[in-house]
Amino acid sequence: MAMLTRQKNEQVLWMADCYSLAKRFPNPHTWLALLEPLEQGDHDSINPFHYWLWMEIWKAAQSAPEEKTACEA
């Protein structure tokens, strides 16, 4: 049970890291370049599910409402 909980926690942290990264790089071309494999001939190693998940995280990060600061209110 502890192993399953740890895996879930790691997945949540990974998604949070991706979200944070997507907020820092709003340009989709830059974002996708960060996700490309390091080896040029290794394009077949991209898992379609992971690619879809990364793009969904990126879209969520871009469509999130801007947080207003106390000064703007």
Number of C-alpha atoms within 10 A of each C-alpha: 5 7 8 9 10 11 11 12 12 12 12 12 12 12 15 13 12 19 20 14 16 24 19 12 17 14 12 14 9 11 19 15 10 13 12 14 13 10 8 7 8 10 11 8 10 12 10 10 9 11 14 11 14 19 17 13 20 23 16 14 19 18 10 9 8 7 7 8 7 6 5 6 5
